[in-house]
Amino acid sequence: MAKTLPKVDVVTVGVGWTGGILAAELAKDGMKVVGLERGKERSTEDYLHGHDELRYALRYELMQDTSKETLTFRNNRKQRALPMRQLGSFLLGENLGGAGVHWNGQTYRFFPYDFEIKSMTEKKYGKGKIKDGYFVQDWGITYDELEPYYDQFEKACGISGEENPMAGKRSNPYPTPPMKSTRSLDKFTKATKDLGYKPYRIPSANLSEPYKNQYGMQINACQYCAFCERFGCEYGAKSDPVISVIPAAKESGNYEIRYHSNVTEIIYDGNKVTGVKYVDVQSGEEFIQPAEVVALTSYVMNNVKFLLMSNIGKKYDPKTGKGVVGRSYCYQILPGATGFYEEEQFNTFMGAGALGTSINDFYGDNFDHSDLDFIHGGVVSITQTGKRPIANNPTPPDTPRWGKEFKNNSIKYYTRTLTIGSQGASLPYKENFLDLDPTYKDAYGLPLLRMTYNFTQQDKNLQKYITKKAAEISEKMGASKTVPNPELTDYSIVPYQTTHNTGGAIMGADPNSSVVNNYLQHWNAENLFVVGASAFAHNGGVNPTDTVGALAYRAAEGIKKYRKNGGSLV
């Protein structure tokens, strides 16, 4: 029988970016906050010998153990979903800090168009521009309303950047200047300017100089070591939850983290939530943690799974199109092109996770879509994240996959390739959704989350268009040969693509088409907040973390208001 613990003000389920931000903001206001983390504690000291590509980048030491918790996948409802036995398309984080520890640090804001995508698209192009079957909707909040929270998150991280000439207005400059440039970035800058585009440096959580944030936390300057994505930073130079926000919560004296605590249920009485049930994975003991407020602050998949398992909100039914929980799951596409250089070499073995330059000329509605068979777009960038030797063997497409010629070309082109990449926006489609698997269960006997997802015609059309633009930039940069990315077919969960999963518990202005309001407060349980990229009504064409952080700061403000006044915040 589960042991009931003393009641606290707030319990968060997961201690990554969102859980850390809520803890830092609420604990300093005197609230007693408990963070339940199913993984273990970790710090920068854990990564002192962390430049091990095999251990971290290929064997995923920082990631979720799929033998205990995973999901099932299928492309469509006619298929039988099967478990994802090892990580592939995306990398789910685990332990303190979650995926916020192994991210690259690219910290873009979404554009004003993202938050009012339906209204702006229909105003300019008419209602027929958004095709049937796509659940495109406004977010229930505008960019201008969210901007102060973007500013808070960027100050917590000390983001290094410069003004983006095509982005929404900023209340303040970036806290630190942009990172260093390189020859490859300079080539991209010149080529895009010559083509009439507007390049700018990628906003980076790998800092250009030492910085102390609003909580008094020290973040150091990047060493350009090339071990960011899939790695923790032993220098403390990549802003992550473990160094930026969680220590501030601990220093308040009002915050407790319980490690190895796997939540199995959100306790719901039909009106409010009263707490959570969790298992201590080391002892096997079961506990109930009562709380005035429960905040789901785990990754997208778990946030949605908790709602489905606990029967909070109406589940999405793809047969009727009714229901909201699990609806609007989105991902991203990766248009682009790779240039091979016969006469030039580049120091691409060095770099940092967010070292790069971008253009937004093909983002959102920054270009005319009147005669195009898609909406939205994506950022187009060159990055120098550091090509680690095991996983990087760039060779021209006519090279054999093994043998002497493969080895020779691997060595030759290791420093002679530059990739122009993009992240294409993903729109919610009626057949892409999350629900509970009827067959497979996790280590605790609970149903696995089931993902039903495939690329849409919108995705395929956008991929083709932006790939062509990327190839033009590569050619302008002087590549000897440019190889465009292939056209999309069916989505596969096997090869890595991006850990930019969104949706399933989306925000909005109407409870009939959203799960949470614009404070991420659940429509059906006023003391439940569902915080993270699960709230995205669609996925934009840039990295999502800045928007996740901004929404977390807004949710923290909402919880403060709720604790003072109660009731719905909108």
C-alpha positions in Angstrom: 0.0 0.0 0.0 1.3 3.4 -0.9 2.5 5.7 1.9 1.0 9.2 1.9 3.5 11.9 2.5 2.9 15.5 3.9 1.3 17.9 1.5 3.4 20.5 -0.3 2.5 23.5 -2.4 3.8 22.2 -5.7 5.1 18.9 -7.0 6.8 18.8 -10.4 7.0 15.6 -12.4 10.5 15.7 -14.0 13.4 18.0 -13.3 14.7 19.4 -16.6 14.4 22.8 -18.1 10.7 23.2 -17.2 10.8 21.6 -13.8 13.9 23.6 -13.0 12.5 26.9 -14.0 9.3 26.4 -12.1 11.3 25.4 -9.0 13.6 28.4 -9.2 10.7 30.8 -9.6 8.2 29.3 -7.1 10.7 28.3 -4.4 12.1 31.9 -4.2 8.5 33.1 -3.6 8.3 30.8 -0.5 6.4 27.9 -2.0 7.4 24.4 -0.9 8.3 22.6 -4.1 9.1 18.9 -4.6 10.7 17.7 -7.8 10.3 14.0 -8.7 13.1 12.8 -11.0 13.1 9.2 -12.1 16.8 9.3 -12.9 19.8 10.1 -10.8 21.6 13.2 -9.7 24.4 14.6 -11.9 26.7 17.6 -12.2 29.4 19.0 -14.4 31.9 16.8 -12.5 30.3 13.8 -14.1 31.6 14.9 -17.5 35.3 15.5 -16.6 36.2 12.6 -18.8 33.2 12.9 -21.1 34.8 13.3 -24.6 34.0 9.7 -25.4 32.1 9.6 -28.6 31.3 5.9 -28.4 30.0 6.0 -24.9 27.8 9.1 -25.2 27.1 9.8 -28.8 26.6 6.3 -30.0 25.7 4.2 -26.9 23.6 7.0 -25.4 24.7 6.9 -21.8 22.8 10.1 -21.0 19.6 8.9 -22.6 16.5 7.0 -21.5 16.8 3.3 -20.9 14.4 1.8 -23.5 14.4 -1.6 -21.8 12.4 0.0 -19.0 10.5 2.8 -20.7 9.9 3.3 -24.4 7.1 3.8 -26.9 5.6 1.9 -29.8 5.4 3.3 -33.3 3.5 2.8 -36.5 3.1 5.0 -39.7 -0.7 4.6 -39.8 -3.7 3.1 -38.1 -3.7 0.0 -40.3 -0.3 -1.1 -39.0 0.5 -2.8 -35.7 2.7 -0.6 -33.6 6.0 -2.1 -32.4 8.2 -1.0 -29.5 11.2 1.2 -30.2 13.8 -1.2 -28.7 16.7 1.3 -29.1 16.8 5.1 -29.5 17.0 6.3 -33.0 15.0 9.2 -34.6 15.0 11.2 -31.4 17.0 10.9 -28.1 15.0 11.0 -24.9 16.9 12.4 -21.9 17.0 10.9 -18.4 18.5 11.9 -15.0 18.7 15.4 -13.6 18.4 18.1 -16.3 16.8 15.7 -18.8 17.3 16.4 -22.5 18.4 19.9 -21.5 21.8 18.5 -20.6 22.6 16.9 -23.9 21.2 19.6 -26.2 23.3 21.6 -28.7 22.2 25.0 -27.3 20.6 26.6 -30.4 18.2 29.0 -28.9 15.9 30.6 -31.5 12.6 32.3 -30.8 9.5 31.3 -32.8 8.1 34.1 -35.0 4.9 36.2 -34.5 3.5 34.2 -37.4 3.8 30.9 -35.5 1.5 32.0 -32.7 -1.2 33.4 -35.1 -0.6 31.0 -38.0 -4.2 30.4 -38.8 -5.4 34.0 -38.6 -2.4 35.4 -40.5 -2.6 32.7 -43.2 -6.3 33.0 -43.8 -6.1 36.8 -43.8 -3.5 36.9 -46.5 -4.4 33.8 -48.6 -7.9 32.9 -47.8 -9.4 30.0 -45.9 -8.6 27.5 -48.7 -4.9 27.8 -48.2 -5.0 25.5 -45.2 -5.8 22.1 -46.5 -8.4 19.7 -45.1 -7.2 17.3 -42.4 -4.7 19.8 -40.9 -5.5 21.0 -37.4 -3.8 24.4 -37.9 -4.8 26.9 -35.2 -3.6 29.9 -33.3 -1.9 29.3 -30.0 -4.1 31.5 -27.8 -1.2 33.8 -27.2 0.7 36.3 -29.3 4.4 36.8 -29.8 4.2 40.2 -28.1 2.5 38.6 -25.0 5.2 35.9 -24.8 8.2 38.1 -25.5 8.9 39.1 -21.8 9.1 35.4 -21.0 11.5 34.8 -23.8 13.6 37.6 -22.3 13.6 35.9 -18.9 14.7 32.5 -20.3 17.5 34.1 -22.4 18.8 35.9 -19.4 18.8 32.7 -17.3 20.9 31.1 -20.0 23.1 34.1 -20.9 22.4 33.5 -24.6 25.1 34.7 -27.0 23.6 36.3 -30.1 22.9 39.3 -32.3 19.8 40.9 -33.7 17.9 38.9 -36.3 16.7 41.4 -38.9 13.6 39.4 -39.7 12.4 38.3 -36.3 9.9 39.7 -33.8 10.7 42.7 -31.7 13.0 42.3 -28.7 12.7 44.2 -25.4 16.4 43.7 -24.7 19.6 42.7 -26.6 21.0 39.2 -26.1 22.9 39.0 -22.7 26.2 38.2 -24.4 27.7 38.8 -27.8 27.7 36.2 -30.6 30.2 33.4 -30.7 33.3 33.5 -32.8 33.1 33.1 -36.6 34.9 30.6 -38.8 35.8 30.5 -42.5 32.9 28.2 -43.3 30.4 30.6 -41.6 32.0 33.6 -43.4 31.5 31.8 -46.7 27.8 31.2 -45.9 27.4 34.9 -44.8 28.9 36.2 -48.0 27.0 33.8 -50.3 23.6 34.6 -48.6 24.2 38.3 -48.7 25.1 38.1 -52.4 21.8 36.2 -53.0 19.9 39.0 -51.2 19.3 37.3 -47.9 19.8 38.5 -44.4 22.2 36.3 -42.4 22.7 36.5 -38.6 24.5 34.4 -36.0 22.7 31.6 -34.3 21.6 32.5 -30.8 23.7 30.2 -28.6 23.6 28.7 -25.1 27.3 27.9 -25.6 28.5 31.3 -24.3 30.9 33.6 -25.9 32.1 35.0 -22.6 31.6 34.3 -18.8 28.2 35.4 -17.5 26.2 35.5 -14.2 22.5 35.2 -14.6 19.6 36.7 -12.6 19.9 34.0 -10.0 23.6 34.6 -9.5 24.6 31.4 -11.3 27.9 31.4 -13.1 28.1 30.2 -16.7 31.5 29.9 -18.3 32.8 30.7 -21.8 32.7 28.0 -24.5 36.0 26.2 -25.3 34.8 25.1 -28.9 35.6 21.5 -28.1 32.9 20.0 -30.4 31.3 17.9 -27.7 27.9 19.5 -27.1 25.1 17.5 -28.6 24.7 14.2 -26.7 27.2 15.3 -24.1 27.2 17.2 -20.9 29.6 20.2 -20.6 32.4 19.7 -18.1 33.3 23.4 -18.4 29.9 24.6 -17.3 29.9 26.7 -20.5 26.7 25.3 -22.1 23.7 26.6 -20.3 21.6 23.7 -19.0 19.1 23.3 -16.1 21.7 21.8 -13.8 23.9 24.9 -13.7 21.4 27.7 -14.7 18.2 27.3 -12.6 18.2 24.2 -10.4 20.9 25.5 -8.0 18.8 28.7 -7.4 15.9 26.6 -6.4 18.1 24.6 -4.0 19.5 27.7 -2.4 16.1 28.9 -1.5 15.7 26.2 1.1 12.2 25.5 -0.2 13.1 22.9 -2.8 13.6 19.1 -2.5 14.5 16.8 -5.4 13.7 13.1 -4.9 15.8 11.0 -7.3 14.9 7.5 -8.6 11.2 8.5 -8.3 9.1 7.1 -11.2 5.6 8.7 -11.3 2.9 6.2 -12.2 -0.3 8.2 -11.7 -1.7 11.8 -11.5 -4.4 11.5 -8.9 -7.6 13.1 -10.2 -11.0 13.4 -8.5 -12.8 14.6 -11.6 -12.5 18.2 -10.7 -8.9 18.8 -9.4 -5.8 16.8 -9.0 -4.8 16.0 -5.5 -1.2 14.8 -6.0 0.8 12.1 -7.7 1.7 8.4 -7.0 5.2 7.3 -7.6 7.6 4.4 -7.0 11.1 4.6 -5.5 12.8 2.5 -8.2 15.6 1.5 -5.8 13.5 0.2 -2.9 10.3 -0.6 -4.8 8.3 1.4 -2.2 5.2 3.3 -3.5 4.3 6.8 -2.3 1.6 9.4 -2.7 2.7 13.0 -2.7 -0.2 15.3 -2.1 0.1 18.9 -3.5 -1.9 22.0 -4.0 -0.6 22.2 -7.5 0.8 19.5 -9.8 3.0 20.4 -12.7 3.8 17.9 -15.5 7.3 19.0 -16.5 8.7 15.8 -18.2 9.4 15.3 -21.9 6.6 15.6 -24.4 5.9 11.8 -24.5 5.5 11.4 -20.7 3.4 14.6 -20.3 0.9 13.1 -22.7 1.1 9.6 -21.3 0.3 10.9 -17.8 -2.8 12.6 -19.0 -4.0 9.5 -20.9 -3.3 7.1 -18.1 -5.0 9.3 -15.5 -8.0 10.1 -17.7 -7.7 13.8 -17.5 -9.3 15.4 -20.5 -10.9 13.9 -23.6 -8.7 11.6 -25.6 -8.3 12.3 -29.3 -10.3 9.9 -31.6 -8.8 9.9 -35.1 -12.0 8.3 -36.5 -14.2 11.3 -35.5 -11.5 14.0 -35.1 -13.0 14.7 -31.7 -11.0 15.0 -28.5 -7.8 16.8 -27.7 -5.4 14.7 -25.6 -2.8 13.1 -27.9 -3.9 15.3 -30.9 -1.5 17.5 -32.9 1.7 15.5 -32.4 4.3 17.2 -34.6 8.0 16.7 -35.5 10.2 18.4 -38.1 11.7 17.8 -41.5 15.3 18.3 -42.5 15.8 19.8 -46.0 19.3 20.8 -47.1 22.2 20.1 -49.3 25.9 19.1 -48.8 28.7 20.7 -50.7 32.0 18.8 -51.5 35.1 20.9 -52.0 38.1 19.6 -54.0 40.4 22.6 -53.4 39.5 23.9 -49.9 39.7 22.4 -46.4 37.9 23.6 -43.2 38.6 22.9 -39.5 35.2 21.3 -39.1 36.5 18.9 -36.4 36.3 22.0 -34.1 33.1 23.8 -33.1 30.3 24.1 -30.7 26.7 23.0 -30.6 25.3 26.4 -31.6 28.2 27.8 -33.6 26.6 28.8 -36.9 24.8 31.4 -39.1 21.3 31.4 -40.3 18.8 33.1 -42.6 15.0 33.4 -42.0 14.1 34.5 -45.5 12.3 31.2 -45.9 10.7 31.0 -42.5 7.0 31.4 -41.7 5.4 33.8 -44.1 8.6 35.8 -44.8 8.2 34.8 -48.5 5.1 34.7 -50.7 3.2 31.4 -50.6 0.5 32.4 -53.1 1.7 29.9 -55.8 3.2 27.4 -53.4 1.6 24.1 -52.3 2.5 24.5 -48.6 2.5 27.0 -45.8 5.2 28.0 -43.3 8.9 27.2 -44.0 12.1 26.8 -42.0 15.4 28.3 -40.9 18.3 27.7 -43.3 21.7 27.5 -41.6 25.3 26.4 -41.7 26.6 25.1 -38.4 30.0 24.0 -37.2 29.1 21.7 -34.3 32.3 19.6 -34.7 32.6 16.5 -36.8 33.5 13.7 -34.4 35.5 10.9 -36.1 33.4 7.8 -35.6 30.0 9.0 -36.8 31.2 11.3 -39.6 32.3 9.8 -42.9 31.1 12.2 -45.5 31.7 10.9 -49.0 30.2 11.7 -52.4 27.1 9.6 -53.2 28.9 7.4 -55.9 31.4 6.2 -53.3 31.2 2.5 -52.3 30.0 1.9 -48.7 33.1 -0.1 -47.8 36.7 -0.9 -49.1 39.7 1.1 -50.1 37.8 3.9 -52.0 35.5 4.4 -49.1 38.4 4.7 -46.7 40.3 7.1 -49.0 37.2 9.3 -49.6 36.3 9.3 -45.9 39.7 10.8 -45.1 39.8 13.2 -48.0 36.3 14.7 -47.4 36.4 14.7 -43.6 37.5 18.4 -43.8 36.1 19.1 -47.3 32.4 19.1 -46.8 30.0 21.8 -45.7 26.3 21.2 -45.2 23.5 23.8 -45.6 20.8 22.5 -43.3 17.2 23.5 -42.5 14.5 22.6 -40.0 11.2 22.6 -41.7 8.0 23.4 -39.7 5.7 20.6 -38.9 1.9 21.1 -39.0 -0.6 18.9 -37.1 -2.4 16.4 -39.2 -5.5 14.3 -38.3 -3.6 11.0 -38.7 -0.6 11.9 -36.6 -1.3 11.4 -32.9 -0.4 9.8 -29.6 -2.4 7.3 -27.6 -1.9 4.3 -25.2 -0.7 1.0 -26.8 -3.3 -1.8 -26.1 -0.6 -4.5 -26.0 2.8 -3.4 -24.8 3.6 -2.3 -21.2 6.6 -0.7 -19.4 8.6 -2.1 -16.5 5.8 -1.1 -14.1 3.0 -2.8 -16.0 1.7 0.5 -17.4 0.8 0.9 -21.1 3.4 2.2 -23.4 2.7 5.4 -25.3 1.8 4.7 -29.0 3.0 7.1 -31.7 1.2 7.1 -35.0 3.1 9.4 -37.4 4.0 9.8 -41.0 5.2 12.7 -43.2 2.4 14.5 -44.9 2.1 16.1 -48.4 2.8 19.5 -46.7 6.1 18.1 -45.4 7.1 16.7 -48.8 6.3 19.9 -50.6 8.2 22.0 -48.1 11.2 19.6 -48.1 11.5 19.9 -51.9 11.3 23.7 -51.9 13.8 24.5 -49.2 16.2 21.8 -50.3 16.4 23.6 -53.7 17.2 26.9 -51.9 19.9 25.2 -49.7 21.5 23.8 -52.9 21.6 27.2 -54.5 23.4 28.6 -51.4 25.9 25.7 -51.5 26.6 26.4 -55.1 27.0 30.1 -54.5 29.6 29.2 -51.7 31.7 27.6 -54.4 31.3 23.9 -53.7 32.8 21.6 -56.4 29.8 19.4 -56.1 26.5 19.9 -54.3 24.3 17.0 -53.3 20.7 17.9 -52.3 18.9 16.0 -49.6 16.6 13.3 -50.9 12.8 13.8 -51.2 10.7 12.5 -48.3 9.1 9.1 -48.3 7.7 7.4 -45.2 9.0 8.5 -41.8 11.3 6.0 -40.1 11.9 6.0 -36.4 15.3 4.3 -36.8 17.8 6.9 -38.1 18.5 9.9 -35.9 16.7 13.1 -37.2 16.0 15.5 -34.4 14.8 15.5 -30.8 12.2 18.2 -31.5 9.0 16.4 -30.7 5.9 18.6 -29.9 2.2 18.5 -29.3 -0.2 16.1 -27.7 -1.4 18.5 -24.9 -1.6 21.7 -26.9 -2.4 25.2 -25.7 -5.2 27.4 -27.1 -8.1 29.7 -26.4 -10.8 27.0 -26.6 -11.1 23.9 -24.5 -12.7 22.1 -27.4 -9.5 22.3 -29.4 -6.8 22.5 -26.8 -5.8 20.8 -23.5 -4.4 23.8 -21.7 -4.9 27.6 -21.7 -2.1 30.1 -22.4 -0.7 29.7 -18.8 -0.5 25.9 -19.6 -3.2 25.4 -17.0 -5.4 22.4 -17.8 -8.9 23.2 -18.8 -10.4 20.2 -16.8 -8.3 20.5 -13.7 -7.5 24.1 -12.6 -4.6 23.1 -10.3 -2.8 21.0 -13.0 -0.2 22.7 -15.3 1.2 20.8 -18.3 4.5 22.5 -19.2 6.7 21.8 -22.2 6.7 21.4 -25.9 3.6 19.2 -25.5 1.8 22.5 -25.5 2.9 23.5 -29.0 -0.1 23.8 -31.4 2.4 23.1 -34.2 6.2 22.9 -34.4 8.0 25.8 -35.9 11.0 25.7 -38.2 13.7 26.2 -35.6 14.8 24.6 -32.4 12.0 24.6 -29.7 13.9 25.1 -26.5 13.6 28.9 -26.3 9.9 28.7 -26.6 9.7 25.8 -24.1 11.7 28.0 -21.6 9.5 31.1 -22.3 6.3 29.0 -21.7 7.8 27.7 -18.5 8.3 31.2 -17.1 4.7 32.1 -18.1 3.4 28.9 -16.4 5.4 29.9 -13.2 3.7 33.2 -13.2 0.4 31.5 -13.7 0.9 29.2 -10.7 1.7 32.2 -8.6 -1.5 33.8 -9.6 -3.4 30.6 -9.1 -2.1 30.1 -5.6 -3.2 33.6 -4.8 -6.6 33.7 -6.3 -7.5 30.2 -7.5 -9.8 29.4 -10.5 -9.2 29.5 -14.2 -6.5 32.1 -15.2 -8.2 33.0 -18.4 
